[in-house]
């Protein structure tokens, strides 16, 4: 097996996935990359290359030089951030993916992982237990780019044999990075505010249910999918996976048992419309059947884990 390249390694998912890959395959087997050279310090344990994924020639040089056999392409502009500059979001999300697919085809990369999102669904999608195959009408540039990307991945697999694998992530929650501009990121920020004894202002209504997942489950799902036998995979767009669904009110209540004086207020903004167009819950039965997917965390166990670890990780000097 050749080396593994993680593109966009400095982000929320990339930070933890890169570490998990290094632990699984060895530090010398992993090359982290990001367009920000400043994040290099995060990856002292493995190789690092500064890379703008829009630069196809630079990407090709890294793949050739390091003899890359797997690419995890995580660089993207997320939902809320994308609405502020939609044309730039489209360019980065789509051109970046196509560069990866073209380079993977040219250099015969064994496997490619690319994350999709529940943002591919829209206001006219079935919102309860949203099935794997269903109507999709995304209403954000992020969702539109993810839906188009799913079909590009399927096209490159069917036409060129590029083994691209993908997951439609729900909102991802962890304690090792800050919010990254997504509509579900309130569920990351809320733990930081609690640990800092600050009042939390939520940009969604208290009863807004969204599919969510603890980061450890997301990492395990990714590794499981990439380890699965090619012949067992029936989906070449992107797999639904599910962890849990909850509202801002419920996550707040789960935190109160640890921080009883924690306060919240609700000031819905433009992100409420985005959230209202997304599913309340996800049917992931196809992933469970094809590669034995199963989450390990629910809301209470996730909150207990984050509350235990987040303050020390960020050196928050605070009392409960």
C-alpha positions as CSV (number, residue, x, y, z in Angstrom):
1,X,0.0,0.0,0.0
2,X,1.2,3.5,-0.9
3,X,0.8,6.6,1.2
4,X,-2.5,8.3,2.1
5,X,-3.1,12.0,1.3
6,X,-5.7,14.0,3.4
7,X,-6.7,17.2,1.6
8,X,-8.2,19.8,4.0
9,X,-6.6,18.1,7.0
10,X,-6.8,21.3,9.1
11,X,-10.6,21.3,9.3
12,X,-12.9,19.7,12.0
13,X,-13.2,16.3,10.3
14,X,-9.7,16.4,8.8
15,X,-7.9,17.0,12.2
16,X,-9.3,13.8,13.7
17,X,-9.4,11.7,10.6
18,X,-5.8,12.3,9.8
19,X,-4.8,11.2,13.3
20,X,-7.0,8.1,13.1
21,X,-5.4,7.2,9.8
22,X,-1.9,7.7,11.2
23,X,-2.8,5.4,14.2
24,X,-4.1,2.8,11.8
25,X,-1.5,2.8,9.1
26,X,1.5,4.5,10.8
27,X,2.7,8.1,10.9
28,X,5.0,7.7,7.8
29,X,2.1,6.4,5.7
30,X,0.0,9.7,6.0
31,X,0.5,13.1,4.3
32,X,-1.7,15.8,5.7
33,X,-2.3,18.8,3.4
34,X,-4.1,22.2,3.8
35,X,-4.1,25.5,2.0
36,X,-3.0,27.2,5.3
37,X,0.6,26.5,6.0
38,X,0.0,27.7,9.6
39,X,-1.9,24.4,10.4
40,X,1.3,22.4,9.7
41,X,2.1,22.4,13.5
42,X,-1.0,20.2,14.1
43,X,0.6,17.5,12.0
44,X,4.1,17.1,13.4
45,X,3.5,13.4,13.7
46,X,3.1,12.8,10.0
47,X,4.1,14.3,6.6
48,X,2.6,17.7,5.6
49,X,2.2,19.5,2.2
50,X,0.7,23.0,1.7
51,X,-1.8,22.5,-1.0
52,X,-4.6,24.5,-2.6
53,X,-6.8,21.8,-4.2
54,X,-7.7,24.2,-6.9
55,X,-4.1,23.8,-8.2
56,X,-4.4,20.6,-10.1
57,X,-0.7,20.5,-11.1
58,X,0.4,20.9,-7.5
59,X,-2.0,18.1,-6.5
60,X,-0.7,15.8,-9.2
61,X,2.9,16.5,-8.1
62,X,2.2,15.5,-4.5
63,X,0.4,12.3,-5.7
64,X,3.3,11.4,-8.0
65,X,6.1,12.3,-5.6
66,X,4.6,10.5,-2.5
67,X,3.2,7.6,-4.5
68,X,-0.3,8.2,-3.1
69,X,-2.6,5.2,-3.1
70,X,-5.6,6.7,-1.2
71,X,-6.9,10.3,-1.2
72,X,-9.3,11.7,1.4
73,X,-10.6,14.9,-0.1
74,X,-12.2,17.0,2.7
75,X,-11.7,20.6,1.6
76,X,-15.0,22.4,1.2
77,X,-16.9,25.6,2.1
78,X,-19.8,24.6,4.4
79,X,-23.5,25.5,4.2
80,X,-23.8,28.8,6.1
81,X,-20.4,30.1,5.0
82,X,-21.2,29.2,1.4
83,X,-24.3,31.3,1.4
84,X,-22.2,34.4,2.0
85,X,-20.1,33.8,-1.2
86,X,-22.0,31.2,-3.3
87,X,-19.9,31.5,-6.5
88,X,-16.6,31.0,-4.6
89,X,-18.2,28.1,-2.7
90,X,-19.3,26.4,-5.9
91,X,-15.8,26.9,-7.5
92,X,-13.9,25.4,-4.5
93,X,-16.3,22.6,-3.8
94,X,-16.7,21.5,-7.5
95,X,-13.4,22.3,-9.1
96,X,-11.5,20.8,-6.1
97,X,-13.5,17.5,-6.4
98,X,-13.0,17.3,-10.2
99,X,-9.2,17.9,-9.8
100,X,-9.1,15.1,-7.3
101,X,-11.1,12.7,-9.6
102,X,-8.9,13.6,-12.6
103,X,-5.7,13.1,-10.7
104,X,-7.0,9.8,-9.2
105,X,-7.8,8.6,-12.7
106,X,-4.5,9.6,-14.2
107,X,-2.3,8.2,-11.5
108,X,-4.5,5.2,-10.8
109,X,-5.1,5.9,-7.2
110,X,-6.6,2.9,-5.4
111,X,-9.3,4.6,-3.4
112,X,-10.8,8.1,-3.0
113,X,-13.0,9.2,-0.1
114,X,-15.2,12.3,-0.5
115,X,-17.7,13.5,2.0
116,X,-21.3,14.4,1.0
117,X,-23.9,15.8,3.4
118,X,-27.5,15.8,4.4
119,X,-27.5,19.2,2.7
120,X,-28.3,17.3,-0.6
121,X,-31.8,17.0,0.7
122,X,-34.3,19.8,0.5
123,X,-37.7,21.2,1.5
124,X,-39.6,18.6,-0.5
125,X,-37.6,15.6,0.6
126,X,-39.2,13.1,3.1
127,X,-38.1,14.6,6.4
128,X,-38.7,11.6,8.8
129,X,-36.4,8.7,8.3
130,X,-35.2,10.1,5.0
131,X,-34.4,7.1,2.8
132,X,-31.3,6.4,0.8
133,X,-33.0,6.9,-2.5
134,X,-35.4,9.8,-2.4
135,X,-36.2,13.2,-4.1
136,X,-33.5,15.8,-3.5
137,X,-34.0,19.5,-4.0
138,X,-31.1,21.3,-2.1
139,X,-31.6,25.0,-1.6
140,X,-28.0,26.0,-0.6
141,X,-25.0,26.2,-2.8
142,X,-23.3,23.7,-0.5
143,X,-26.1,21.2,-0.9
144,X,-26.2,21.8,-4.7
145,X,-22.5,21.2,-5.0
146,X,-22.7,18.1,-2.8
147,X,-25.5,16.6,-4.9
148,X,-23.6,17.4,-8.2
149,X,-20.5,15.9,-6.6
150,X,-22.2,12.7,-5.7
151,X,-23.1,12.1,-9.3
152,X,-19.6,13.1,-10.5
153,X,-18.2,10.4,-8.1
154,X,-20.6,7.8,-9.5
155,X,-19.7,8.9,-13.1
156,X,-16.0,8.5,-12.5
157,X,-16.6,5.1,-10.9
158,X,-18.8,3.8,-13.7
159,X,-16.9,5.4,-16.6
160,X,-13.2,5.2,-15.5
161,X,-13.2,2.7,-12.6
162,X,-12.1,5.3,-10.0
163,X,-13.0,3.7,-6.7
164,X,-14.7,6.7,-5.0
165,X,-16.5,6.1,-1.7
166,X,-18.7,8.7,0.1
167,X,-20.9,9.3,3.1
168,X,-23.7,11.8,3.6
169,X,-22.6,13.1,6.9
170,X,-25.1,14.5,9.3
171,X,-24.0,17.4,11.6
172,X,-20.6,16.3,13.1
173,X,-19.8,17.1,16.7
174,X,-16.5,16.9,18.4
175,X,-14.3,18.7,21.0
176,X,-11.0,18.9,19.2
177,X,-11.8,21.8,16.8
178,X,-13.9,25.0,16.6
179,X,-17.1,25.4,14.6
180,X,-16.4,25.6,10.8
181,X,-19.3,27.5,9.3
182,X,-22.0,24.8,9.1
183,X,-25.6,25.1,10.0
184,X,-25.3,22.3,12.5
185,X,-22.2,23.8,14.2
186,X,-24.4,25.3,16.9
187,X,-24.0,21.9,18.5
188,X,-20.2,22.3,18.6
189,X,-20.2,25.9,19.8
190,X,-22.7,25.3,22.6
191,X,-20.2,23.1,24.5
192,X,-17.5,25.8,24.3
193,X,-19.9,28.4,25.7
194,X,-20.9,26.1,28.6
195,X,-17.3,25.3,29.5
196,X,-16.5,29.0,29.5
197,X,-19.6,29.9,31.6
198,X,-20.9,32.1,28.8
199,X,-24.5,32.5,27.8
200,X,-25.2,30.7,24.5
201,X,-27.1,32.4,21.7
202,X,-28.6,29.8,19.4
203,X,-29.2,30.7,15.7
204,X,-31.9,28.0,15.4
205,X,-35.3,27.6,17.1
206,X,-35.4,25.4,20.2
207,X,-37.4,22.6,18.6
208,X,-35.4,22.3,15.4
209,X,-34.5,18.6,15.0
210,X,-31.5,17.7,12.9
211,X,-29.5,14.5,12.3
212,X,-26.2,14.6,14.2
213,X,-23.2,12.4,14.9
214,X,-20.4,12.3,17.4
215,X,-17.0,12.6,15.7
216,X,-15.7,9.3,16.8
217,X,-18.7,7.6,15.1
218,X,-18.0,9.6,11.9
219,X,-14.4,8.6,11.9
220,X,-15.2,4.9,12.4
221,X,-17.8,5.0,9.7
222,X,-15.3,6.5,7.3
223,X,-12.7,3.9,8.0
224,X,-15.2,1.0,7.9
225,X,-16.5,2.2,4.5
226,X,-12.9,2.5,3.1
227,X,-12.1,-1.0,4.4
228,X,-15.2,-2.6,2.9
229,X,-14.8,-5.0,0.0
230,X,-15.6,-3.2,-3.3
231,X,-18.1,-5.9,-4.3
232,X,-20.2,-5.3,-1.1
233,X,-20.9,-1.7,-2.0
234,X,-24.2,-1.0,-3.8
235,X,-24.1,2.8,-3.6
236,X,-21.7,4.9,-5.7
237,X,-23.2,8.3,-5.0
238,X,-23.1,8.5,-1.2
239,X,-24.3,6.5,1.7
240,X,-26.8,7.7,4.3
241,X,-25.6,7.2,7.8
242,X,-27.3,8.2,11.1
243,X,-26.2,8.7,14.7
244,X,-28.8,10.6,16.6
245,X,-31.4,13.4,16.1
246,X,-32.0,16.1,18.7
247,X,-33.1,19.8,19.0
248,X,-31.2,22.7,20.5
249,X,-33.4,22.4,23.6
250,X,-32.5,18.8,24.1
251,X,-28.7,19.3,23.8
252,X,-29.0,22.3,26.2
253,X,-30.8,20.1,28.7
254,X,-28.2,17.4,28.4
255,X,-25.5,19.9,29.3
256,X,-27.4,21.3,32.3
257,X,-26.7,18.3,34.4
258,X,-23.0,19.2,34.2
259,X,-23.3,23.0,34.1
260,X,-26.5,23.8,36.0
261,X,-26.1,27.6,35.7
262,X,-25.7,27.5,31.9
263,X,-28.0,29.8,30.0
264,X,-29.3,29.8,26.5
265,X,-31.3,32.2,24.3
266,X,-32.8,31.7,20.8
267,X,-32.2,34.2,18.0
268,X,-33.0,32.4,14.8
269,X,-31.3,33.8,11.7
270,X,-30.9,32.8,8.0
271,X,-29.6,29.4,9.1
272,X,-33.1,28.5,10.3
273,X,-34.4,28.3,6.8
274,X,-31.5,26.0,5.8
275,X,-32.2,23.8,8.8
276,X,-35.9,23.6,8.0
277,X,-35.1,22.2,4.6
278,X,-33.1,19.3,6.0
279,X,-34.3,16.0,7.4
280,X,-35.2,15.4,11.0
281,X,-33.9,11.9,10.9
282,X,-32.1,9.5,8.5
283,X,-32.7,5.9,7.4
284,X,-29.3,4.3,7.1
285,X,-30.4,0.7,6.6
286,X,-28.4,0.4,3.3
287,X,-25.1,1.3,5.0
288,X,-26.0,-1.1,7.8
289,X,-26.6,-3.9,5.3
290,X,-23.7,-3.2,2.9
291,X,-20.8,-2.6,5.4
292,X,-22.3,-3.3,8.9
293,X,-22.5,0.3,10.0
294,X,-23.7,1.0,13.5
295,X,-23.2,4.1,15.7
296,X,-21.8,3.8,19.3
297,X,-22.9,7.2,20.7
298,X,-26.2,8.8,21.7
299,X,-26.8,12.3,23.0
300,X,-26.1,11.6,26.7
301,X,-22.9,9.6,26.1
302,X,-21.7,12.2,23.6
303,X,-22.3,15.1,26.1
304,X,-20.6,13.3,28.9
305,X,-17.5,12.6,26.8
306,X,-17.3,16.2,25.5
307,X,-17.8,17.8,28.9
308,X,-15.1,15.6,30.3
309,X,-12.5,16.4,27.6
310,X,-13.1,19.8,26.0
311,X,-12.0,22.2,28.8
312,X,-8.6,20.5,29.2
313,X,-8.1,20.2,25.4
314,X,-8.6,24.0,24.9
315,X,-7.0,24.9,28.3
316,X,-10.2,26.5,29.5
317,X,-9.5,27.6,33.0
318,X,-13.1,27.6,34.3
319,X,-15.1,26.2,37.1
320,X,-18.5,24.6,36.8
